[in-house]
Amino acid sequence: MDQEYRAGDGEGAGRRRFLALATGAATAAGLGTVAGCASGDADGTGAADGAPGPGRSPKPSGGPGGDGPPDGFDVKAENARPGNADWHVTKAGPARAVEGFADKVSVLPGEAFGLYVSTTAPRFTVSAYRMGWYGGARARLVWRSEALPGLRQPEHTVDSATRMVRTRWTRTTTVETKGWPEGCYLLRLDAQGGEGQRFVPLTVRSATTAGRSVVVNAVATWQAYNRWGGYGSYDGPGGGYATRSLAVSFDRPYEYDDGAGLFLVYEAPLLALAERLGIPLAYATTSDVAREKRLLEGASAVLSLGHDEYWSPEQRAHVTAARDAGTNLAFLGANCCFRRVRWEPSELGPDRTLVCYKSSYDQDPGFKRGHPATVDFRSPPGADPESSLLGVIYDGYPVDAPYVVTNPGHWLFEGTGAKAGDRFAHLVGVEYDKVNTGFPTPRPLEILAHSPVVCEGRPSHQDTAYYTVPSGAAVFATGTMRWVEALDATGDGRSGANHGLDARSGALTTRVTENLLRAFAGGPAGRTHPAQDNVKAVYGASG
């Protein structure tokens, strides 16, 4: 174990600062804005052209007799349809003007879900946007409701034992998803008279992932950072760690990013790129991967996006098994698979409560019944550092440092023009990972970038790494949380958007990710691109 690593949960106020630093300023593309170093984690509209009218869904793309693949879904055909660039929230309105949540995190195509909405307006509409590329519009309007009666729902309550925020709202409407293609959705709630707008995220998940790259929405992490009602997994209303929620509920709206959770900042740019390329995709959430043991069977790749911190043991076991069966893995953020959690039901259904006691794990009734401790994966009891899966391990925050290319001849840098020592300003942040052989580390492993950082006075390095395993699977980890955000970086960075990332960083990350997605979509990439271990060359004797 690295003796420099200081385990601990950190302070809640510090973690709020983290979220502010990590997300940065909203961009014109509709992405979201924020930049302590702990070596552990611190704690009413009309349809647009090409859109369906009220209450109608378009015919799905692909399918029997169509131009799509046998599974009935074709990313290229879907993204060739007209998009709707007016999907953004432009008039959020007051804090409680309109907000809501779905009673299912994900549904299969055609499956119904309940929508729970609270609004001060007499009426509102719901518009379902499938997120993707769509010629740069980034979304397509798939369905829009008639005007629905509005209701101001009761105030939430806080559970005395766990400080979990609870709502007991009345179901507003049931939404049918017949004709909705698989994918990542934002439902936009529009209060009558322009009083307010909010998003509700939903995944229309894939029944099978065979032969496809799986986009995994990190809903567990979204919810852990959600402070709607004043409490989240890091702190309570006063900002203190001791008042944090020990369990958080999906039976409430998301406070952050107009209700979109962390989707727009950490996931939407990658989704747009993958769909623009026409990569065969499947769609799932972290709770789906945890629940369904066979969901990833035959998948070409699993894509973990920008901030995917909270994992259950089941999810980790299923992703590891997929790797060992030949499925490629891409970790396109940092601080991934760090917190061990447990899924429990709520009054609305299964997997609606996320339990994570952290340093108070011994107080957890589930732990007392024999469940694994909901503490960091690397911490006792049952320590199982995340590096055995990722190849890298979380090393701290906050940092803002240049990304330094170490291995420009690697096939992932093909077409970038990158040379050894090239630096890309601000690309390392706000959290970072590194290769540390003091923890379990798969070999052979190649380091592609080795970037010096100073984290609250402590010198260290960020690493981008690639390793392969006997099944033929390849595993790639960016080692920086800003990778997905950088995909949309433009200009010279002087505006301050996207943490000052510029077009040069955008071009590098885009080309590397294109190379990655195409190779990983073709099956076990380790067979054609085996890793050539260079850890000792980079780290010397400590490697």
C-alpha positions as CSV (number, residue, x, y, z in Angstrom):
1,M,0.0,0.0,0.0
2,D,1.2,3.5,-0.8
3,Q,2.2,5.1,2.5
4,E,1.4,8.5,1.2
5,Y,-2.2,7.7,0.8
6,R,-4.3,9.1,3.5
7,A,-7.7,7.4,3.7
8,G,-10.7,9.3,4.8
9,D,-13.9,10.8,3.7
10,G,-13.1,14.5,4.0
11,E,-15.4,17.3,4.9
12,G,-18.8,17.8,3.3
13,A,-18.1,21.5,2.5
14,G,-14.9,20.5,0.8
15,R,-16.8,18.0,-1.3
16,R,-19.3,20.7,-2.3
17,R,-16.3,22.8,-3.4
18,F,-15.1,19.8,-5.4
19,L,-18.4,19.6,-7.3
20,A,-18.2,23.2,-8.1
21,L,-14.6,23.0,-9.2
22,A,-15.2,19.8,-11.2
23,T,-18.1,20.8,-13.2
24,G,-17.0,24.2,-14.5
25,A,-19.0,26.7,-16.4
26,A,-21.9,25.9,-18.7
27,T,-21.0,26.0,-22.4
28,A,-23.0,26.9,-25.4
29,A,-23.3,23.2,-26.2
30,G,-25.4,22.8,-23.1
31,L,-22.9,21.1,-20.9
32,G,-22.9,22.4,-17.6
33,T,-19.0,25.0,-14.0
34,V,-16.1,24.5,-10.5
35,A,-12.2,23.7,-9.7
36,G,-9.0,20.2,-1.6
37,C,-5.5,17.7,-1.9
38,A,-6.7,14.7,0.0
39,S,-5.2,11.5,-1.3
40,G,-8.5,10.0,-0.6
41,D,-11.9,11.4,-1.6
42,A,-12.8,14.7,0.1
43,D,-15.6,14.7,1.5
44,G,-45.6,25.3,-22.9
45,T,-43.9,24.9,-26.3
46,G,-44.7,23.6,-29.8
47,A,-43.0,20.8,-31.6
48,A,-40.0,21.8,-33.7
49,D,-39.6,20.8,-37.4
50,G,-39.2,17.1,-37.7
51,A,-40.5,16.4,-34.2
52,P,-43.7,14.5,-33.3
53,G,-46.8,16.4,-32.3
54,P,-48.4,16.2,-28.8
55,G,-48.8,12.7,-27.6
56,R,-47.4,11.1,-30.7
57,S,-44.2,9.1,-31.0
58,P,-42.3,8.6,-34.3
59,K,-41.7,5.2,-35.9
60,P,-38.6,3.8,-34.4
61,S,-35.5,3.4,-36.6
62,G,-34.2,0.0,-37.7
63,G,-36.2,-3.1,-37.0
64,P,-37.4,-6.0,-39.1
65,G,-37.8,-5.1,-42.7
66,G,-35.9,-1.8,-42.2
67,D,-32.3,-0.7,-42.7
68,G,-31.2,-1.3,-39.2
69,P,-29.3,-4.2,-37.7
70,P,-31.0,-7.4,-36.5
71,D,-31.5,-6.1,-33.0
72,G,-33.8,-3.4,-34.3
73,F,-31.7,-0.4,-33.4
74,D,-29.2,1.4,-35.6
75,V,-27.3,4.4,-34.1
76,K,-26.4,5.8,-37.6
77,A,-30.0,5.7,-38.8
78,E,-31.3,7.2,-35.6
79,N,-28.8,10.1,-35.8
80,A,-29.6,10.7,-39.4
81,R,-33.1,11.9,-38.3
82,P,-33.7,15.7,-37.8
83,G,-32.5,16.9,-34.4
84,N,-34.0,19.6,-32.1
85,A,-31.5,22.1,-30.9
86,D,-34.1,23.8,-28.6
87,W,-33.9,21.1,-26.0
88,H,-32.0,23.2,-23.4
89,V,-33.5,24.6,-20.3
90,T,-33.4,28.4,-21.0
91,K,-35.9,29.6,-18.3
92,A,-35.3,27.7,-15.1
93,G,-37.4,30.0,-13.1
94,P,-37.6,30.0,-9.3
95,A,-36.3,27.0,-7.3
96,R,-39.6,25.1,-7.0
97,A,-41.4,26.4,-10.1
98,V,-41.4,22.9,-11.6
99,E,-39.4,19.8,-10.8
100,G,-39.9,16.0,-10.8
101,F,-38.5,12.5,-11.0
102,A,-39.3,9.2,-12.6
103,D,-40.1,6.1,-10.5
104,K,-37.7,4.1,-12.7
105,V,-34.1,5.0,-13.5
106,S,-34.3,3.0,-16.7
107,V,-37.0,1.2,-18.7
108,L,-36.9,-1.2,-21.6
109,P,-38.3,0.1,-24.9
110,G,-42.1,0.2,-24.6
111,E,-42.2,-0.1,-20.8
112,A,-44.1,2.5,-18.9
113,F,-42.9,4.6,-16.0
114,G,-44.5,6.9,-13.5
115,L,-43.7,10.6,-13.4
116,Y,-43.9,12.6,-10.2
117,V,-44.0,16.4,-10.7
118,S,-44.4,19.3,-8.4
119,T,-45.1,22.8,-9.8
120,T,-46.6,26.1,-8.8
121,A,-48.1,26.5,-12.3
122,P,-51.6,25.4,-13.1
123,R,-50.5,23.3,-16.1
124,F,-47.2,21.9,-17.6
125,T,-46.0,19.8,-20.5
126,V,-43.4,17.0,-20.7
127,S,-41.1,16.7,-23.7
128,A,-38.9,13.6,-24.1
129,Y,-35.6,14.3,-25.8
130,R,-33.3,11.5,-26.8
131,M,-29.7,12.7,-26.4
132,G,-27.1,12.0,-29.1
133,W,-25.5,13.8,-32.0
134,Y,-28.2,14.6,-34.6
135,G,-26.0,16.7,-36.8
136,G,-24.8,18.8,-33.8
137,A,-28.2,19.5,-32.3
138,R,-27.4,16.9,-29.6
139,A,-31.0,15.8,-29.1
140,R,-34.2,14.7,-30.9
141,L,-37.7,15.3,-29.6
142,V,-39.3,11.8,-29.4
143,W,-42.6,12.6,-27.6
144,R,-44.5,15.5,-26.0
145,S,-47.4,15.3,-23.7
146,E,-50.6,17.3,-23.8
147,A,-50.8,20.0,-21.1
148,L,-51.2,18.3,-17.7
149,P,-52.7,19.7,-14.5
150,G,-50.1,21.1,-12.1
151,L,-49.9,20.4,-8.4
152,R,-47.6,21.6,-5.6
153,Q,-46.6,18.4,-4.0
154,P,-46.0,18.0,-0.2
155,E,-42.7,19.0,1.4
156,H,-40.1,16.3,1.8
157,T,-39.2,14.7,5.1
158,V,-35.8,13.5,6.4
159,D,-35.4,10.1,7.9
160,S,-34.1,10.4,11.5
161,A,-31.8,7.4,11.3
162,T,-30.0,7.9,8.0
163,R,-30.9,11.6,7.2
164,M,-32.2,10.4,3.9
165,V,-34.5,12.9,2.1
166,R,-37.9,11.3,1.4
167,T,-40.8,12.5,-0.8
168,R,-44.2,11.0,-0.7
169,W,-45.6,12.6,-3.8
170,T,-48.7,11.6,-5.8
171,R,-48.0,10.1,-9.2
172,T,-48.7,12.8,-11.7
173,T,-48.9,10.7,-14.9
174,T,-47.9,7.4,-16.4
175,V,-45.7,7.7,-19.5
176,E,-45.7,5.0,-22.2
177,T,-42.4,4.6,-24.1
178,K,-43.8,2.7,-27.2
179,G,-41.7,3.8,-30.2
180,W,-38.9,5.3,-28.1
181,P,-35.5,4.1,-29.3
182,E,-32.9,2.9,-26.8
183,G,-30.8,5.7,-25.5
184,C,-30.2,8.4,-22.9
185,Y,-33.1,10.7,-22.4
186,L,-33.8,14.1,-20.8
187,L,-37.4,14.8,-20.1
188,R,-38.0,18.5,-20.0
189,L,-40.8,19.8,-17.8
190,D,-42.2,23.2,-19.0
191,A,-44.4,25.1,-16.6
192,Q,-47.3,27.0,-18.2
193,G,-46.6,30.6,-18.8
194,G,-42.8,30.3,-18.8
195,E,-42.7,30.0,-15.0
196,G,-39.9,27.4,-15.1
197,Q,-38.3,24.4,-16.7
198,R,-36.5,21.4,-15.4
199,F,-35.0,18.1,-16.6
200,V,-35.7,14.6,-15.5
201,P,-33.1,12.0,-16.7
202,L,-34.2,8.6,-17.9
203,T,-32.4,5.7,-19.7
204,V,-34.2,3.5,-22.2
205,R,-32.0,0.6,-21.7
206,S,-30.9,-2.2,-24.0
207,A,-32.3,-5.7,-23.5
208,T,-29.0,-7.1,-24.9
209,T,-25.5,-5.7,-25.3
210,A,-24.0,-8.4,-27.4
211,G,-21.7,-7.0,-30.1
212,R,-22.1,-3.4,-28.8
213,S,-20.3,-0.9,-26.7
214,V,-22.3,-0.2,-23.6
215,V,-22.8,3.4,-22.4
216,V,-23.3,3.2,-18.6
217,N,-25.0,6.1,-17.1
218,A,-23.4,6.6,-13.6
219,V,-26.7,7.2,-11.8
220,A,-25.3,6.0,-8.4
221,T,-22.8,8.8,-8.5
222,W,-25.3,11.4,-9.7
223,Q,-27.5,10.6,-6.7
224,A,-24.7,10.6,-4.2
225,Y,-23.9,14.2,-5.1
226,N,-27.6,15.2,-5.2
227,R,-28.4,17.6,-2.4
228,W,-32.1,18.2,-3.2
229,G,-33.8,18.6,0.1
230,G,-30.6,19.8,1.7
231,Y,-28.8,16.5,2.2
232,G,-26.5,14.3,0.1
233,S,-23.8,11.7,0.7
234,Y,-21.3,14.4,1.7
235,D,-23.1,16.8,4.0
236,G,-26.3,18.2,5.4
237,P,-27.7,21.8,5.4
238,G,-24.9,23.0,7.7
239,G,-22.1,21.7,5.4
240,G,-20.8,19.2,8.0
241,Y,-19.7,15.7,7.2
242,A,-21.3,14.4,10.3
243,T,-24.7,15.5,9.0
244,R,-24.4,13.7,5.7
245,S,-27.0,11.2,4.4
246,L,-26.0,7.6,5.1
247,A,-28.5,6.6,2.4
248,V,-29.9,8.6,-0.5
249,S,-33.1,8.1,-2.4
250,F,-34.0,8.3,-6.1
251,D,-37.5,9.3,-5.1
252,R,-36.6,13.0,-5.4
253,P,-35.6,15.4,-8.2
254,Y,-31.9,16.2,-9.0
255,E,-30.8,19.6,-7.7
256,Y,-27.8,20.0,-10.0
257,D,-27.8,21.3,-13.6
258,D,-31.6,22.0,-13.8
259,G,-32.4,18.5,-12.8
260,A,-30.1,16.7,-15.2
261,G,-27.8,15.4,-12.4
262,L,-24.3,14.9,-13.7
263,F,-25.2,13.8,-17.2
264,L,-24.6,16.9,-19.1
265,V,-21.1,17.6,-17.8
266,Y,-19.6,14.1,-17.6
267,E,-21.5,12.0,-20.1
268,A,-23.2,13.9,-22.9
269,P,-20.0,14.9,-24.8
270,L,-18.9,11.2,-25.1
271,L,-22.4,10.1,-26.1
272,A,-22.5,12.7,-28.9
273,L,-19.1,11.6,-30.2
274,A,-19.9,7.9,-30.1
275,E,-23.2,8.4,-31.9
276,R,-21.6,10.7,-34.5
277,L,-19.2,7.9,-35.3
278,G,-22.0,5.4,-35.6
279,I,-20.5,3.1,-33.0
280,P,-22.9,0.2,-32.3
281,L,-24.1,1.2,-28.8
282,A,-26.1,-0.3,-26.0
283,Y,-27.4,1.7,-23.0
284,A,-27.6,0.9,-19.3
285,T,-27.2,2.4,-15.9
286,T,-25.0,1.4,-13.0
287,S,-28.0,-0.1,-11.2
288,D,-28.8,-2.2,-14.3
289,V,-25.2,-3.6,-14.5
290,A,-25.4,-4.4,-10.8
291,R,-28.8,-6.2,-11.0
292,E,-28.5,-8.2,-14.2
293,K,-25.6,-10.7,-14.0
294,R,-25.7,-11.5,-17.7
295,L,-26.4,-8.0,-19.1
296,L,-22.8,-7.6,-20.4
297,E,-22.4,-11.0,-22.0
298,G,-20.9,-10.6,-25.5
299,A,-20.6,-6.8,-25.2
300,S,-17.7,-5.4,-27.3
301,A,-16.9,-2.8,-24.7
302,V,-18.1,-1.2,-21.5
303,L,-17.8,2.6,-21.3
304,S,-17.5,4.2,-17.9
305,L,-17.8,7.9,-18.3
306,G,-16.5,11.1,-16.6
307,H,-17.5,10.6,-13.0
308,D,-18.4,7.1,-12.0
309,E,-17.3,6.9,-8.3
310,Y,-20.0,4.8,-6.6
311,W,-20.1,1.1,-7.4
312,S,-21.8,-1.9,-5.8
313,P,-19.8,-5.1,-5.4
314,E,-22.2,-6.7,-7.9
315,Q,-21.4,-4.1,-10.5
316,R,-17.7,-4.6,-10.0
317,A,-18.0,-8.3,-10.2
318,H,-20.0,-8.2,-13.4
319,V,-17.7,-5.7,-15.1
320,T,-14.6,-7.8,-14.1
321,A,-16.3,-11.0,-15.4
322,A,-17.0,-9.2,-18.7
323,R,-13.3,-8.2,-19.0
324,D,-12.2,-11.8,-18.3
325,A,-14.6,-13.0,-21.0
326,G,-13.0,-10.6,-23.6
327,T,-15.0,-7.4,-23.3
328,N,-12.9,-4.2,-23.5
329,L,-13.3,-1.6,-20.7
330,A,-12.8,2.2,-21.0
331,F,-12.7,4.4,-17.9
332,L,-13.0,7.9,-19.3
333,G,-12.8,9.8,-16.0
334,A,-11.0,9.6,-12.7
335,N,-11.9,8.4,-9.1
336,C,-13.9,5.5,-10.7
337,C,-15.1,2.5,-8.6
338,F,-14.0,4.2,-5.4
339,R,-17.0,3.9,-3.0
340,R,-18.6,0.6,-2.3
341,V,-22.4,0.9,-2.1
342,R,-25.5,-1.2,-1.6
343,W,-28.8,-1.0,-3.5
344,E,-32.0,-1.2,-1.6
345,P,-35.7,-0.7,-2.5
346,S,-37.9,2.2,-1.7
347,E,-41.7,2.4,-1.5
348,L,-41.7,3.0,-5.3
349,G,-39.7,-0.1,-6.3
350,P,-36.3,-1.9,-6.3
351,D,-32.9,-0.2,-6.4
352,R,-34.3,3.2,-5.4
353,T,-32.1,3.6,-2.3
354,L,-28.3,4.0,-2.4
355,V,-26.6,3.0,0.9
356,C,-23.1,4.3,1.7
357,Y,-22.1,4.7,5.3
358,K,-18.5,5.4,4.5
359,S,-16.4,5.8,7.8
360,S,-19.5,4.9,9.8
361,Y,-19.9,1.5,8.1
362,D,-20.0,-0.3,11.5
363,Q,-23.3,1.5,12.3
364,D,-25.0,0.1,9.1
365,P,-27.7,-2.4,9.8
366,G,-26.9,-4.1,6.5
367,F,-23.3,-4.6,7.5
368,K,-24.4,-6.1,10.8
369,R,-26.5,-8.5,8.8
370,G,-23.5,-9.6,6.8
371,H,-23.4,-7.3,3.8
372,P,-20.1,-5.9,2.7
373,A,-19.1,-2.7,4.4
374,T,-20.2,0.4,2.4
375,V,-16.7,2.0,2.7
376,D,-14.1,2.8,0.1
377,F,-13.1,-0.3,-1.9
378,R,-9.5,0.1,-0.8
379,S,-10.3,0.3,2.9
380,P,-10.8,-2.4,5.4
381,P,-12.8,-4.5,6.2
382,G,-12.7,-6.4,2.9
383,A,-10.2,-4.1,1.2
384,D,-10.2,-4.6,-2.6
385,P,-8.4,-1.6,-4.2
386,E,-10.0,-0.4,-7.5
387,S,-6.6,-0.6,-9.3
388,S,-7.0,-4.4,-9.9
389,L,-9.7,-3.4,-12.4
390,L,-8.8,0.0,-13.6
391,G,-5.0,-0.3,-13.8
392,V,-4.7,3.1,-12.1
393,I,-5.7,4.2,-8.7
394,Y,-7.2,7.4,-7.4
395,D,-4.6,9.8,-5.9
396,G,-6.3,13.0,-4.9
397,Y,-7.8,16.4,-5.6
398,P,-7.8,19.2,-6.5
399,V,-5.3,19.7,-9.2
400,D,-5.2,21.8,-12.4
401,A,-2.2,20.8,-14.4
402,P,-1.1,20.2,-18.0
403,Y,-1.5,16.7,-19.5
404,V,2.0,15.5,-20.6
405,V,2.3,12.9,-23.4
406,T,4.9,10.2,-22.6
407,N,4.3,7.5,-25.2
408,P,3.3,9.3,-28.5
409,G,4.0,6.1,-30.6
410,H,1.1,4.3,-29.0
411,W,-1.7,3.4,-31.4
412,L,-4.2,5.5,-29.4
413,F,-2.3,8.6,-30.3
414,E,-2.3,7.8,-34.1
415,G,-3.4,10.9,-36.0
416,T,-3.0,13.3,-33.1
417,G,0.4,14.6,-34.2
418,A,1.4,14.4,-30.5
419,K,5.1,14.3,-29.6
420,A,6.9,13.2,-26.4
421,G,6.6,15.9,-23.8
422,D,3.7,17.8,-25.5
423,R,1.7,19.6,-22.8
424,F,-2.1,20.3,-22.9
425,A,-3.1,22.9,-20.4
426,H,-5.7,22.2,-17.7
427,L,-6.5,18.7,-19.0
428,V,-5.5,17.1,-15.7
429,G,-8.1,17.9,-13.1
430,V,-9.9,18.2,-10.8
431,E,-9.3,14.6,-9.6
432,Y,-6.7,12.4,-11.0
433,D,-5.4,8.8,-11.0
434,K,-2.0,7.3,-11.3
435,V,-0.2,3.9,-11.7
436,N,0.9,2.8,-8.2
437,T,2.3,-0.7,-8.0
438,G,2.0,-0.6,-4.2
439,F,-1.6,-1.6,-5.0
440,P,-2.7,-4.6,-7.1
441,T,-1.9,-3.6,-10.7
442,P,-2.5,-5.7,-13.8
443,R,0.4,-6.2,-16.1
444,P,1.5,-5.8,-18.9
445,L,0.5,-2.1,-18.6
446,E,1.5,0.8,-20.7
447,I,1.6,4.4,-19.5
448,L,0.6,6.8,-22.3
449,A,0.8,10.1,-20.4
450,H,2.7,10.9,-17.2
451,S,1.9,14.3,-15.9
452,P,3.5,16.0,-12.9
453,V,1.0,17.4,-10.5
454,V,1.2,19.1,-7.1
455,C,-1.8,18.4,-4.9
456,E,-1.9,20.7,-1.9
457,G,1.8,20.8,-1.7
458,R,2.3,17.0,-2.4
459,P,4.2,16.3,-5.6
460,S,2.8,13.4,-7.6
461,H,1.9,12.3,-11.1
462,Q,-1.2,11.6,-13.2
463,D,-1.2,8.6,-15.5
464,T,-3.1,7.5,-18.5
465,A,-2.8,3.8,-18.8
466,Y,-3.6,0.8,-21.0
467,Y,-3.4,-2.9,-20.2
468,T,-4.4,-6.2,-21.7
469,V,-5.5,-9.5,-20.2
470,P,-5.3,-13.1,-21.4
471,S,-9.0,-13.1,-22.6
472,G,-7.9,-10.5,-25.2
473,A,-9.7,-7.7,-23.5
474,A,-8.0,-4.3,-23.3
475,V,-8.6,-1.7,-20.6
476,F,-8.0,2.0,-20.9
477,A,-8.1,4.6,-18.2
478,T,-7.7,8.3,-18.8
479,G,-6.6,9.1,-15.2
480,T,-8.2,12.6,-15.4
481,M,-11.8,13.7,-14.7
482,R,-11.7,16.3,-17.5
483,W,-11.4,14.0,-20.4
484,V,-15.0,13.9,-21.4
485,E,-15.5,17.6,-20.8
486,A,-12.5,18.2,-23.1
487,L,-14.2,16.6,-26.0
488,D,-16.2,19.8,-26.4
489,A,-13.4,22.2,-25.8
490,T,-13.0,24.9,-28.5
491,G,-11.2,28.3,-28.9
492,D,-8.1,29.4,-27.1
493,G,-9.4,28.7,-23.6
494,R,-9.4,32.4,-22.6
495,S,-13.1,32.5,-22.0
496,G,-12.7,30.2,-19.0
497,A,-15.4,27.8,-20.2
498,N,-14.5,24.1,-19.8
499,H,-11.9,25.0,-17.2
500,G,-9.8,26.9,-19.8
501,L,-9.4,23.8,-22.0
502,D,-8.7,24.9,-25.6
503,A,-9.3,23.5,-29.1
504,R,-5.9,21.8,-29.0
505,S,-7.0,19.7,-26.0
506,G,-10.3,19.1,-27.7
507,A,-8.7,17.8,-30.8
508,L,-6.3,15.5,-28.8
509,T,-9.0,13.9,-26.7
510,T,-11.4,13.6,-29.6
511,R,-8.9,11.8,-31.8
512,V,-7.7,9.4,-29.0
513,T,-11.3,8.7,-28.1
514,E,-12.3,8.0,-31.7
515,N,-9.3,5.6,-32.0
516,L,-10.4,3.9,-28.8
517,L,-14.1,3.6,-29.6
518,R,-13.4,2.2,-33.1
519,A,-10.9,-0.4,-31.9
520,F,-12.9,-1.4,-28.8
521,A,-16.1,-1.8,-31.0
522,G,-14.2,-4.5,-33.0
523,G,-13.9,-7.0,-30.2
524,P,-11.1,-7.9,-27.9
525,A,-8.6,-5.2,-28.7
526,G,-5.7,-6.9,-26.8
527,R,-5.5,-9.4,-29.6
528,T,-4.5,-6.8,-32.1
529,H,-3.0,-4.2,-29.7
530,P,-1.3,-6.1,-26.8
531,A,0.1,-3.8,-24.1
532,Q,3.9,-3.4,-24.1
533,D,4.8,-2.8,-20.4
534,N,6.7,0.4,-19.8
535,V,6.0,1.0,-16.0
536,K,9.7,0.5,-15.0
537,A,10.8,2.8,-17.8
538,V,8.5,5.5,-16.5
539,Y,8.8,5.0,-12.8
540,G,12.2,3.4,-12.5
541,A,12.8,1.0,-9.6
542,S,9.5,1.7,-8.0
543,G,7.7,0.3,-11.1
